[in-house]
Amino acid sequence: MTSSSTFDICVLPGDGIGVEVIAATLPLLERVAQGAPFSFRFGEHPAGAQHFRASGEALPRDTLEAARRADAILFGAMGWPEIRYADGTEIAPQLDLRVELDLYAGVRPARAIPGVRLPLADPRAKDIDLVVVRESTEGLFASRGKGVIEGDREARDTMVITRRGSERVHDFAFKLAQQRQQRGRPGIVTCVDKANVFVSMAFFRKIFDERAAAFPDIEARHHYIDATALDLVRKPWTFDVLVTENMFGDILSDQTAALVGGMGMAPSADVGDRHGLFQPCHGSAPDIAGQGKANPTATILSAALMLDWLADRHAMPPLAAAARRIEAAVDAVFASRRIVPYEFGGHDGTAAIAAAIASNL
């Protein structure tokens, strides 16, 4: 941050609807900065599948360096099904950024928004307010680009769980639960693993129990991954913060997004000790790209997460207040039931949703 309280935001729109939802979100950030003791300077940079097809680079060096220098990174969506590396894997600069910037905590909130139709009929579903925290630098994803195929007979990927990686993500989850407890949440962290089968998961749980001792004000629980998937359907309102391995977190965060209306409503953050990247959980959606149908809510809520992170990092409460303004505006729009995105059977697209949220700021 500069002395004038101007924050440099590295903007990576990427591919498909990523470009559209980012374009809908930046004006809202400019609006909450009006008259505030902070401002933003946005710098847009290329990366993604389409850039790879045009240039041979998915994440240019200049873009990576801009991300390193920035106060925060606002990310759209990257990838395109038919554009792939020679080994058949998709273009995913977001994974490269997690490794390069050591973004070890993948934060995936799921909160029921008033007025949004939920898949669970139980009236308690309106109380869903949880966060999946996935360790984002190791686990099964540590094998990305390192898998082994032996003679077309066998393929092998390796799970990697380290003490350092586990300690810091567990500490992050407990501190997050403390912050949420101040806002009225119960203060519970659930370790999600498969410790009854895999020694790596037993190690992950062991370290969780060690770190729990440093947070006596937070309740520590255990849950196997399969039972967690079951209970996220049976009684998701009983969860607060869940901390888990990379692949398990990847799967559970999509499941929790479905519980609150789908990927268009699901924000996320990838956070390290020095850097933070904020993006919607959804992908580039080639089937609707360029049609103005994309729901920008997940990106707008991701921008609110960015404001919260900057507020905490720079001790600036007005940024956190701006985040609450954005969340309240989103809630007001959907509670009114006058805006219905395409994925809910309505006819309100990117521009209409963004305009409605702006009018409630």
C-alpha positions in Angstrom: 0.0 0.0 0.0 1.3 3.5 -0.8 1.3 6.4 1.6 -1.9 7.8 -0.1 -3.9 4.7 0.9 -4.1 3.6 -2.8 -4.2 -0.1 -3.2 -2.7 -1.7 -6.3 -5.0 -4.5 -7.6 -3.6 -6.9 -10.2 -6.6 -7.8 -12.3 -6.6 -11.0 -14.2 -9.9 -11.4 -16.2 -8.7 -14.5 -18.0 -11.1 -16.5 -20.3 -14.8 -16.7 -21.1 -17.1 -15.2 -18.6 -14.2 -14.3 -16.4 -13.8 -11.1 -18.5 -17.5 -10.3 -18.1 -17.8 -10.8 -14.3 -14.6 -8.8 -13.7 -15.9 -5.9 -15.8 -19.1 -5.9 -13.7 -17.2 -5.9 -10.4 -14.6 -3.2 -10.8 -17.2 -0.3 -10.9 -18.6 -1.5 -7.6 -15.2 -1.3 -6.0 -14.8 2.2 -7.4 -18.2 3.1 -6.0 -17.4 2.0 -2.4 -14.2 3.9 -2.6 -16.0 7.2 -3.3 -15.5 9.4 -0.3 -13.6 6.7 1.6 -10.1 7.0 3.0 -8.8 4.5 0.4 -8.8 4.1 -3.3 -7.8 1.5 -5.9 -5.5 1.4 -8.9 -6.4 -1.4 -11.2 -3.9 -3.0 -13.5 -5.2 -5.6 -16.0 -2.8 -8.3 -17.2 -3.0 -11.2 -19.6 -3.1 -14.9 -18.7 -5.2 -18.0 -19.4 -6.0 -20.5 -22.1 -6.8 -18.0 -24.9 -3.5 -16.2 -24.2 -1.7 -19.5 -24.2 -3.2 -20.3 -27.6 -2.1 -17.0 -29.0 1.3 -16.7 -27.4 2.4 -20.1 -26.0 2.4 -18.7 -22.5 -0.4 -19.4 -19.9 1.1 -17.1 -17.2 3.5 -14.6 -18.6 6.5 -13.6 -16.5 5.4 -10.0 -16.5 1.9 -11.0 -15.2 3.4 -13.1 -12.4 5.7 -10.2 -11.4 2.7 -7.8 -11.4 0.9 -10.2 -9.1 3.8 -10.3 -6.8 4.0 -6.5 -6.5 0.3 -5.9 -6.1 -1.6 -5.4 -2.8 -4.1 -8.0 -4.0 -5.1 -10.0 -7.0 -8.6 -10.0 -8.5 -9.1 -13.0 -10.7 -11.9 -13.9 -13.2 -11.8 -17.4 -14.6 -9.2 -19.3 -16.7 -9.3 -22.4 -18.9 -11.0 -23.6 -22.0 -11.8 -27.3 -22.5 -10.2 -27.8 -25.9 -7.1 -25.8 -25.2 -4.7 -28.1 -23.3 -1.1 -28.8 -22.6 0.6 -31.6 -24.5 0.0 -34.0 -21.6 -3.7 -33.5 -21.8 -4.2 -31.4 -18.7 -6.0 -28.0 -18.9 -4.5 -24.6 -18.8 -4.8 -23.5 -15.1 -2.6 -20.5 -14.2 -4.6 -20.2 -10.9 -2.8 -23.4 -9.8 0.6 -21.9 -10.8 -0.2 -18.8 -8.8 -0.9 -20.8 -5.7 2.5 -22.4 -5.9 4.4 -19.3 -7.0 2.9 -17.0 -4.4 2.6 -19.7 -1.7 -1.2 -19.3 -1.4 -1.6 -22.1 1.1 -5.2 -21.4 2.4 -8.0 -21.9 0.0 -11.0 -20.1 1.6 -14.4 -21.2 0.2 -17.3 -19.6 2.1 -20.9 -20.8 1.6 -23.6 -18.7 3.0 -27.4 -18.9 2.3 -28.4 -15.5 0.9 -32.0 -14.3 1.6 -34.3 -14.9 -1.4 -32.1 -17.4 -3.2 -33.7 -20.7 -3.9 -31.9 -23.5 -2.0 -31.9 -27.2 -3.0 -32.6 -28.4 0.6 -36.2 -28.1 1.6 -35.5 -28.1 5.4 -36.2 -24.6 6.8 -32.8 -24.8 8.6 -31.0 -24.5 5.3 -31.5 -20.7 5.5 -28.9 -20.9 8.4 -26.1 -22.3 6.3 -23.0 -20.2 6.9 -19.8 -22.2 6.7 -16.3 -22.0 5.2 -14.2 -24.8 3.7 -10.5 -24.1 4.1 -8.4 -26.3 1.8 -4.7 -26.6 2.0 -3.8 -25.4 -1.5 -0.1 -26.2 -2.0 0.3 -29.9 -1.4 -1.9 -32.9 -0.8 -2.8 -34.8 -3.9 -2.3 -31.7 -6.0 1.5 -31.9 -5.2 1.6 -34.5 -8.0 0.4 -32.0 -10.6 2.9 -32.4 -13.5 4.8 -35.1 -11.6 2.5 -38.2 -12.1 4.0 -41.4 -13.4 2.7 -43.7 -16.1 4.4 -47.0 -16.5 4.2 -48.7 -19.9 0.5 -47.9 -20.4 -0.2 -50.3 -17.5 -0.3 -48.2 -14.4 -0.5 -44.5 -13.4 0.5 -43.1 -10.1 0.0 -39.8 -8.3 1.3 -39.2 -4.8 -0.3 -37.5 -1.8 2.1 -35.2 0.1 1.3 -33.9 3.6 4.0 -32.0 5.4 4.1 -30.7 9.0 4.7 -27.1 7.8 1.8 -27.2 5.4 -0.5 -28.7 7.9 0.4 -26.5 10.8 -0.1 -23.2 8.9 -3.4 -24.2 7.4 -4.8 -25.5 10.7 -3.7 -22.3 12.4 -5.4 -20.3 9.6 -8.6 -22.2 10.1 -8.6 -21.7 13.9 -7.9 -18.0 13.6 -10.7 -17.7 11.0 -13.1 -19.4 13.4 -12.1 -16.9 16.1 -12.9 -14.0 13.7 -16.2 -15.5 12.8 -17.0 -16.1 16.4 -16.8 -12.4 17.0 -19.6 -12.0 14.4 -21.9 -14.5 16.2 -20.8 -17.8 14.6 -20.2 -20.8 17.0 -16.5 -21.1 16.8 -16.0 -24.7 15.6 -13.3 -26.1 13.4 -13.8 -29.6 11.9 -10.8 -31.5 10.5 -12.0 -33.4 7.5 -9.7 -36.4 6.6 -9.5 -40.1 6.0 -7.3 -40.9 9.0 -8.8 -44.4 9.3 -7.2 -45.5 6.1 -4.2 -43.3 5.0 -1.2 -42.6 7.1 -0.9 -39.2 5.5 -4.4 -38.3 6.7 -3.6 -39.6 10.2 -0.6 -37.3 10.2 -2.8 -34.4 9.1 -5.2 -35.1 12.0 -2.4 -35.5 14.5 -1.1 -32.0 13.7 -4.6 -30.7 13.8 -5.0 -31.9 17.4 -1.6 -30.4 18.3 -2.6 -27.0 16.9 -6.1 -27.1 18.5 -4.4 -26.9 21.9 -3.3 -23.4 21.1 -6.9 -22.3 20.5 -8.8 -23.4 23.6 -11.7 -21.0 22.8 -12.5 -22.9 19.6 -14.1 -26.3 19.6 -12.1 -28.9 17.5 -13.9 -31.7 15.8 -13.1 -34.6 13.5 -15.0 -35.9 10.5 -14.1 -38.4 7.8 -14.5 -37.1 4.3 -17.2 -39.5 3.3 -19.3 -38.7 6.4 -18.7 -35.0 5.8 -20.1 -35.3 2.3 -23.2 -37.1 3.7 -23.7 -34.5 6.5 -23.3 -31.6 4.2 -26.5 -32.8 2.6 -28.2 -33.9 5.9 -27.4 -31.0 8.2 -25.0 -28.4 6.7 -26.2 -25.8 9.1 -24.2 -27.6 11.9 -20.8 -26.8 10.3 -18.8 -23.6 10.9 -15.2 -23.9 9.6 -13.9 -27.1 7.9 -10.2 -27.6 7.2 -9.0 -30.3 4.9 -6.5 -31.6 2.3 -6.4 -30.0 -1.2 -8.3 -32.6 -3.3 -10.9 -33.1 -0.6 -11.4 -29.4 -0.3 -11.7 -29.0 -4.0 -14.6 -31.5 -4.0 -16.3 -30.3 -0.9 -16.2 -26.6 -1.9 -18.2 -27.4 -5.0 -20.7 -29.3 -2.9 -21.1 -26.5 -0.5 -21.5 -24.0 -3.4 -24.5 -26.1 -4.6 -26.1 -25.9 -1.2 -26.4 -22.1 -1.5 -27.4 -21.8 -5.1 -24.5 -22.9 -7.2 -21.2 -21.6 -8.5 -22.5 -18.2 -9.5 -23.1 -17.5 -5.8 -19.8 -18.9 -4.5 -16.8 -16.6 -3.8 -13.3 -17.7 -2.9 -9.9 -16.5 -1.7 -6.5 -18.1 -2.0 -4.4 -16.6 0.8 -0.8 -16.8 1.9 1.3 -14.9 4.4 2.1 -12.1 1.9 -0.3 -12.4 -1.0 -4.1 -12.8 -1.6 -6.0 -13.8 -4.7 -9.7 -13.5 -4.9 -11.9 -15.2 -7.5 -15.3 -16.7 -8.1 -15.5 -20.5 -7.7 -16.9 -21.0 -11.2 -14.9 -21.6 -14.4 -14.9 -19.8 -17.7 -18.3 -21.3 -18.9 -17.7 -21.5 -22.6 -21.3 -22.4 -23.2 -22.5 -18.9 -22.1 -19.4 -16.8 -22.7 -20.1 -13.5 -24.5 -23.8 -13.7 -24.1 -24.2 -11.5 -21.0 -25.8 -14.3 -19.0 -23.1 -14.9 -16.4 -24.0 -14.2 -12.8 -21.4 -11.8 -11.4 -22.4 -12.3 -7.7 -19.6 -14.8 -6.9 -17.0 -12.3 -8.2 -18.6 -9.4 -6.4 -18.6 -11.3 -3.1 -15.0 -12.3 -3.8 -14.2 -8.6 -4.0 -15.8 -8.2 -0.6 -13.4 -11.0 0.7 -10.6 -9.0 -0.8 -11.6 -5.9 1.1 -11.8 -7.9 4.3 -8.3 -9.3 3.7 -6.9 -5.9 3.0 -8.6 -4.4 6.0 -7.0 -7.0 8.3 -3.6 -6.8 6.6 -3.4 -3.0 6.8 -5.5 -2.4 9.9 -8.1 -0.3 8.0 -11.6 -0.8 9.3 -13.2 1.3 6.5 -12.2 -1.4 4.1 -14.1 -4.0 6.2 -17.1 -1.6 6.4 -17.0 -1.4 2.6 -17.1 -5.2 2.4 -20.2 -5.3 4.6 -21.8 -2.7 2.3 -21.3 -5.0 -0.7 -22.6 -8.1 1.1 -25.7 -6.1 2.4 -26.3 -4.9 -1.2 -26.1 -8.4 -2.5 -28.5 -9.6 0.2 -31.0 -6.8 -0.5 -31.1 -7.5 -4.2 -31.9 -11.2 -3.9 -34.2 -10.8 -0.9 -36.3 -8.5 -3.0 -36.8 -11.4 -5.5 -36.9 -8.9 -8.4 -33.6 -10.2 -9.8 -33.5 -13.8 -10.9 -30.3 -15.0 -12.6 -30.5 -17.3 -15.6 -29.3 -20.4 -13.6 -32.4 -20.0 -11.4 -34.7 -19.9 -14.4 -34.8 -16.1 -14.6 -33.7 -13.7 -17.3 -31.4 -11.4 -15.4 -27.8 -11.4 -16.7 -24.5 -9.8 -15.8 -25.4 -6.2 -16.4 -28.8 -6.3 -14.7 -27.4 -8.1 -11.6 -24.5 -5.7 -11.2 -26.7 -2.6 -11.7 -29.1 -3.9 -9.1 -26.3 -4.4 -6.5 -24.9 -1.0 -7.3 -28.2 0.6 -6.7 -28.3 -0.9 -3.2 -24.9 0.4 -2.2 
